[in-house]
Amino acid sequence: MTLIPYVAAGLLGLILGSFVNVVIYRGPALWGLVGADRGARGTLWGPRSKCPTCGDTIAARDLIPILSYVALGGKCRSCAAAIPVRYPLIEAFGAATVVLAALVFGFTLAGALAALFFLALLALAGIDWETGYLPEAITLPLIGAGLAANLFDLYTDKVWALIGAAAGYGGFFLIATAYRRLRGRDGLGLGDAALFAAIGAWGGWPVLAPAAFLGALFALLALSARSALSGKPIDPLEATPFGPALCAGGALAFIASRTSLPWFA
């Protein structure tokens, strides 16, 4: 296996990961989910990003994925304000997801669309982590794209995809409704339901159970790690975004559905 195509895929993933950072930062304000003072600078396509601390436009040489962050020591060139580590992490994850899609699906249409699916999940995870929202501007097109891809049975049977989308949304909706009635407050948002529907639309109904299990496991591990680091017990009443864990669980379940693991056999 020659490495050159995968190196190229990784470089493309770095660039796309940099764009995902733009979506995470600007998207919520553009879609009216947060105040206009956060990220509302033009559109997703321009103008060039500015330092949120000093307002200086970031030079092109400082926009090279990961390398610019390292060269700058994680600080703005103009004002020396700290650059969130989220930026190089998202870029690295972007590279990893594109390479992973190529490894699993090959350099095919299925591989290209899977990479976009993973990048959309990455954007949703970042937005939910920072704002607590899972925007319909991403989840609804993602549902449609999954159903459209599977019209040609690209990843799963078209009927399974339709059932997956319906069961994904309906299942979370019922759980959220029951929780609200029992506890008198929201536990899961409908953004989580739309995300779960998207996972079902792409992978079919068989991915839903493992995706939910892995998502719950990742969420529990994250809460446990935070509790251990902070020295504080887990507060069951504290609002914690579930989207990032569900995105990770959904991506892994989607990949596993292309293997011979027992629950997909």
Secondary structure as UniProt FT lines:
FT   HELIX           4..30
FT   TURN            31..32
FT   TURN            36..39
FT   TURN            44..45
FT   TURN            52..54
FT   HELIX           60..62
FT   TURN            65..66
FT   HELIX           67..71
FT   TURN            72..74
FT   TURN            77..79
FT   HELIX           86..105
FT   HELIX           109..131
FT   HELIX           136..149
FT   HELIX           150..152
FT   HELIX           158..183
FT   HELIX           190..203
FT   HELIX           205..207
FT   HELIX           208..230
FT   TURN            236..237
FT   HELIX           243..256
FT   TURN            257..260
FT   HELIX           262..264
//
